Amino acid sequence: MADDSGRTAIIAAFLANLGVAVTKFVAFLLTGFSSMLAESIHSVADTGNQLLLLLGSRRASREATLEHPFGYGQQRYVYSFLVAIMLFVLGGLFALYEAYEKIRESLGESDYDPFESRWWWVPLLVVLAAMVMEGLSLRTAVRESNRVRGRRSWLKFVRSTKSPELPVVLLEDFGALIGLSAAFLGIGLTVLTANPVWDGVGSGVIGVLLVVIAAFLAVEMGSLLVGESASPELRHAILRALESPEAVDRVINSRTMHLGPDEILVAAKIAVGGSDRAADVAVAIDEAERAARACAPDLTMLVYLEPDVDRAPGTPSLDGPGVDADPREAAAHPGRD
């Protein structure tokens, strides 16, 4: 299940980021390198993000209430969106501010000696150790993602999955490795050239990286929050299932929307023929509902069907054609699944 894979990846990332944050901050206190401060704040933000993801997953598991009749599945999208905001503000903007301050101070400094502190080598060692820990966390996220990714490319998986935790952890870990590489180069060049501007440049690269990742996540999570339909493949399967009972002539109109990664709402108007008796129509609707749920047994599917008389093909429904009206034509435009 995607939930179990996401939780495993979150816990692995949380443990890695917590340990890395402490070591980076100690390295900053010993040497004063701004790249280390930017990276330590980055890791603190990531650690807080993992807690937010776990909290969102927990709150999403609550039972439906009268006030929230469709449940709390979208809480996972809410907290993932908060992760993007936190990464942008606490991680990206702080790193950019620190880079600006470091470069501004360094331009007026002419006698900088990187070897003045006997701990000059500590940040380089810490960065290398952090890269190992983040690499292990990324490996866990990749392994868990491969269980649900199928044949999709990584970019398509990140943009199309309905489960928000795995893309967040993947991008955070990937960004952490790039940020650590920038920090290593910035600190290394500062030591080699005795020019602290490189340290500020490293912080700036980290800040830009975090802002870009946060913006990407905000767009993707925002789309899920607004409400996305099922993938074209799933919509097609639901359509075939709804039309499978003998008493159902065809689906006139349909809508689907994810209420959470594993919860989907299906609403459709179906043409029921063969009998005008209310009991026969009710039986046809029940059969169509069971067939729809059976086509995706791993999902919690809420199905609402409205019977109607059949119309000639091309005759518009009062509801309009709708986004999900003909999923067979939409199969060439894959969405999230």
Beta strands, then each sheet from edge to edge (+ up, - down):
strand 1: 248-260
strand 2: 263-272
strand 3: 300-308
sheet 1: 1+ 2- 3-
end
